[in-house]
């Protein structure tokens, strides 16, 4: 049995392992029946997402070709950058709606 100390730092790996344990329980013990179907879907999807997220972060941290593509922390967040450039506004409000219809 693993002893977890109070105040121990919970990492993404720990959360993903716990989610997978619940998914395995729902799959093998409860045979994905009743509410365990949704519990299995949600926990398996969340664990996969966390593992993919950590994999991408590790790739940027450990693969030299990706070092120069990694964010430096000085860039503005994407929505604000897109809003500043006008791309987000064009997607949210089509230009046709902004142009007034000609009056007869």
Buried (B, 14 or more C-beta within 10 A) or exposed (E): EEEEEEEEEEEEEEEBEEBBEBBEBBBEEBEBEEEBBEBBEBBBEBBBEBBEEBEEEEEEEEEEEEEEEEEEEEEEEEEEEBBEEEEBEEEEEEEEEEEEEEEE
